[in-house]
Amino acid sequence: MDIELDVEQKMIVGTSFLEWTNPSLNLVDELQFHLYYNAFKNSRSTFMQDRNQIGFLNKSLEEECGWAYSEVISLIDSDDVDLIPDSEFISPDDGNQYDQTVLRVPLKESIRPGETVVFTMRWRAKIPKAMVRTGYNQNYYFFAQWFPKLGVYEAAGMRYEEEGQWNCHQYHASGEYYGEFGTYDVSLLVPKDYVVASSGHLEEEQIIGSQKKYRFVADDVIDFTWSCSPDFQKLERQWEEVNIQLYFYPGHEIFAERYFTTAIQALEYMNEHVGSYPYKTLTMVDPPLHGLFTGGMEYPTLITSLSSRLLPSGVKAPETLVVHEFIHQYFMQMVATHEQEEPWMDEGLTTYYEGRILDKYYGEKTSLFDSWGIKLGNAEYNRYEFWTSPNPKIADNSYKASEFVHGGYSKIAYNKTAMMLKTLEGILGREKFDGVMKTYFETWKFRHPCGLDFIKVFQESVDESLLSKLKFDLNLFFDQALYGSVECDFKIASISNQSLQANAGYLNTIDSCEVLRKPRENLIESRVVLNRLGEMIVPVDVVITFKSGMQKSFVWDGVKRSTEFFQVGSDEIVKVQLDPSRKLNLEKNIIDNTLMVKASTSYRKYTSRFKVGIQHLLDFLNFLS
Amino acid sequence: MKALHSYLSAWKSIWKYRYPILFLYLANLVFTFIVSSPYTIYFKKKMNTSDVLDDIQGFDIYMLGEFLNNYGEGLQPLMVLFFIVVVFYFLFAVYANSAILYAVASKNSYIPLRSFWNGGLNYYWRIFRLSLYYLLALMAVLAGVWFALLAIGINVLEVFDDRELLMKVRIGLAVFTLLSVIFYVLKQYAKILIALKNQPFITGALLQSGRFTFKYFLTTLLLYIINLLAFIALVFLYIKLRNLIDVNAWVATFLLAQVLLLLKITCRIIHLHSCLELYKRLEA
């Protein structure tokens, strides 16, 4: 692509030289392009119709013309024929006739299976002001989903397809993208004083009059993104073969060490536990405050984060975002799942690894927040976020991103999936789990798997004998936890320790009645009743502790609604724990997973502090009078 | 120097307030137990047979989150009780402050509880109105500062960076703090005037208070700062001591907090008394 940025008119003009190979056994007689910027063309686009979370950006639209558009001027095929006159906008998702985010271009001649064709596209786009994920504000520009981008042609047998067809969704407010792998060779012409951060690696840069031309190349990527500003500063760090670059505004060099440290931690961890990062560069953009609408996003070899002096250093915002967005290099960039149709496959897996990485390097209890005496771990907060959602059962992971119309998108796709994976890891063991995930990554990198492909890797990698030993039904688990909305909730209903009564009545013969009712010496009848309150059936570890310190443990398969442990002996049960090592991250209530005969007094430190807080609150009222 | 002398003089009279201080403390304790007991009993009932709170030494916010997730709905009806008691306590606080005003203005060297409470009746409605005016003034200042900040631009999309935003917010906070302090000082001297001159109307007391405060602005401000520094030192000392105590030693931390509360009540009385002393010295 040859691109020129006009900062005065807020326009980009481009020429794309598109080379595409038909991957299917079908004849392909049309092309479909995403024109994402048309989502911001007017208030009638599907994106604007279902937006409801971007109110703070409305000022740009209502008070100034911050609207945008994308226009394909011409698309010339190899016979020098312009195909645009026959093109039309289509709305495959909702039939919204005003939505212009998908352009269908009929071809004059069908493309044969395996045939490679070349097109030349001339296009232009007006850049949106302060719009979601992309656009400009002041001198800061961020270009994501900015060029007319070819959809993914899915051959028969790929994902859920029974026959080859284009997969090119409209732009929705909820959910992200899906792209085909390719090589991007992009020349960017920008004002001379502008510094450019981009996907891929820089091949050359040269000054041409008052402008500067950058040429970037990115191989085996599903998208291409860039950003520029005259205020950008740049720092670099090398990790093995990867050149890590950080672009930031003046004053934010204080966050550089945090950025680089976290990026290297994430690279090391993912290389060790999932697979190697194959690219030569990793570019991090720390947007200025007025560009925060672009923060916290992932693009091939380029990620954006957010940092702020307003937050104490104990708030691990840059670390969390860098780790999260970096993991997306694996799940959605290299393993290029469909973010619109199956958002859990990238967001859920990413959230899961985010918790693992941050908990490892920043502590399980402090990896999210460690300030003002308050400590909270990343994975802990993930659980909290899910269970505090208004309706944790509102949907399941069979929903497309745009189908979460009444909420639950992030809670289900991000949080619940991460909890599901943590539970799976707990049940299978981390070593086994990591082995399966490595297989999944190696099998599907640079391809487009669907949810069933993910499950299939587990089915093929975990043998029956292990599942039988664990009393674990893998298929049922995915049905319940991934594609179901049932809750996992176990409880210890009761513990009883009673002296064993001697047998009484007509025991051996009706001629003699045994009336002795004294307890038998030193014999105690101990009983524990366990309940499954939720619908989810998973095996759960049970540990019973006796007064002597002895412990007995077993695995309850969780199939029946209740079960019991019963013993006659000289020892009393003092404590029962369900899932003591917290394998079942999906468990709703971990408080009632322990029952002790002797009450704990640990609650007093909380209640006394609460009382003191109330005292001072009441005393503060005196200040007002 | 007059400010410092006034402050020291107030401390010399502290013994006079021993019963009111003790009574105000006990009243706070009673209200606290009324408000907090339903919560603490509920919390105990749900948590004391589980070991989840034993997992870590300090406070486990995560487990509080788990508690709220699973049992939080049970707390909602208790919130109603909480707000009722807070409103009632505010009315009581107005009464208590009226009584403190009476005690401070009284020339007696000993304030029995009976006269302390009877004295409160003298000023109740005037202090009540003064409290409302003060609250309204604070809200007006807050709104004024907020709109001023909006006018100079605190929209995150309009500022250049977080340094600019931080600077503007700091300026806003400084202005809010300064104006709040001035209104607080005005309130203190308005109380003194209500007591000394038996002002029937709040507006009159406030006007005279304003004239006095701005006439002796530096001295009155200095006295406020002395009182504030003493209070800050007290809180600082409390935090230092509390950090020395193991978080599980809840009895010790609770007792230390009671000492702080007693001293806070004392400081409040000292503040008003020192204002009275200063007023007398300056207007003498």
Contacts between the chains, C-beta under 8 A, distances in Angstrom:
chain1	res1	chain2	res2	distance
A	56	B	156	7.9
A	56	B	157	7.5
A	57	B	157	7.4
A	59	B	155	7.5
A	59	B	157	7.4
A	60	B	157	7.3
A	130	B	157	5.4
A	137	B	157	5.8
A	138	B	160	6.9
A	249	B	161	5.6
A	250	B	161	7.5
A	251	B	161	6.0
A	251	B	162	7.8
A	251	B	163	5.4
A	252	B	161	7.8
A	288	B	160	7.0
A	288	B	161	5.3
A	289	B	156	5.2
A	289	B	159	5.9
A	289	B	160	7.7
A	289	B	161	5.4
A	289	B	162	4.8
A	289	B	165	6.2
A	290	B	156	6.6
A	290	B	157	5.1
A	290	B	158	6.8
A	290	B	159	6.3
A	290	B	160	6.8
A	290	B	161	7.7
A	292	B	156	6.2
A	292	B	157	8.0
A	293	B	157	7.7
A	308	B	162	4.9
A	309	B	162	4.8
A	309	B	163	6.5
A	309	B	166	5.7
A	310	B	162	5.7
A	310	B	165	7.1
A	310	B	166	6.2
A	310	B	169	8.0
A	365	B	56	6.6
A	365	B	60	7.8
A	365	B	62	7.4
A	373	B	58	7.8
A	373	B	59	7.2
A	374	B	59	7.9
A	374	B	61	5.4
A	375	B	58	7.6
A	375	B	61	6.5
A	376	B	61	5.4
A	376	B	62	6.1
A	377	B	62	6.9
A	380	B	62	4.3
A	380	B	65	7.7
A	381	B	62	8.0
A	384	B	62	7.0
A	384	B	65	4.4
A	384	B	66	7.8
A	384	B	69	7.1
A	387	B	69	4.5
A	388	B	65	7.5
A	388	B	68	7.6
A	388	B	69	6.0
A	575	B	51	7.2
A	577	B	51	7.5
A	588	B	69	7.8
A	588	B	70	7.1
A	589	B	66	7.3
A	589	B	69	7.6
A	589	B	70	4.5
A	590	B	52	6.3
A	590	B	66	6.0
A	591	B	46	6.6
A	591	B	47	6.6
A	591	B	50	4.9
A	591	B	52	5.5
A	591	B	63	7.6
A	591	B	66	5.8
A	591	B	67	6.6
A	591	B	70	6.1
A	591	B	71	7.9
A	592	B	50	6.7
A	592	B	70	7.9
A	593	B	50	7.7
A	594	B	49	7.6
A	594	B	50	4.6
A	594	B	51	4.6
A	594	B	52	6.6
A	595	B	49	5.5
A	595	B	50	7.3
A	596	B	49	5.3
A	596	B	50	7.2
A	596	B	51	6.2
A	599	B	48	4.2
A	599	B	49	5.8
A	600	B	47	7.6
A	600	B	48	5.5
A	600	B	49	7.4
A	600	B	50	7.2
A	600	B	51	6.1
A	600	B	53	6.5
A	600	B	54	5.8
A	601	B	48	7.4
A	602	B	47	7.8
A	602	B	53	3.8
A	602	B	54	5.1
A	602	B	248	7.6
A	603	B	43	6.0
A	603	B	44	5.3
A	603	B	47	4.6
A	603	B	48	5.4
A	603	B	53	5.8
A	604	B	250	4.8
A	605	B	59	7.2
A	605	B	247	6.0
A	605	B	248	5.7
A	605	B	250	4.5
A	605	B	253	7.9
A	606	B	43	6.7
A	606	B	47	8.0
A	606	B	53	7.1
A	606	B	59	7.0
A	606	B	64	7.3
A	607	B	36	7.6
A	607	B	39	7.8
A	607	B	40	3.9
A	607	B	43	5.9
A	607	B	44	6.7
A	608	B	250	4.2
A	608	B	251	7.7
A	608	B	253	6.6
A	608	B	254	4.5
A	609	B	59	7.4
A	609	B	250	7.5
A	609	B	253	7.3
A	610	B	36	6.0
A	610	B	39	6.5
A	610	B	40	6.4
A	610	B	43	7.8
A	611	B	32	5.8
A	611	B	33	7.5
A	611	B	36	4.8
A	611	B	40	6.9
A	611	B	254	7.1
A	612	B	253	7.5
A	612	B	254	6.4
A	612	B	257	4.1
A	614	B	32	4.9
A	614	B	35	5.3
A	614	B	36	4.8
A	615	B	28	5.8
A	615	B	29	7.3
A	615	B	32	4.7
A	615	B	257	6.9
A	615	B	261	5.7
A	616	B	257	7.9
A	616	B	261	7.1
A	616	B	264	7.9
A	617	B	86	7.8
A	618	B	28	5.7
A	618	B	31	5.6
A	618	B	32	6.3
A	618	B	35	7.5
A	618	B	86	7.4
A	618	B	89	5.2
A	618	B	93	7.8
A	619	B	28	6.0
A	619	B	261	6.3
A	619	B	264	5.9
A	619	B	265	7.4
A	621	B	86	7.2
A	621	B	89	5.8
A	621	B	90	4.9
A	621	B	93	4.5
A	622	B	93	4.7
A	622	B	96	6.7
A	622	B	97	6.2
A	622	B	265	8.0
A	622	B	268	6.2
A	623	B	268	7.8
A	624	B	90	7.3
A	624	B	93	7.4
A	624	B	131	5.9
A	624	B	134	6.6
A	624	B	135	6.1
A	625	B	90	7.2
A	625	B	93	5.1
A	625	B	94	4.5
A	625	B	97	4.7
A	625	B	127	6.3
A	625	B	128	7.6
A	625	B	130	7.7
A	625	B	131	3.9
A	625	B	134	7.7
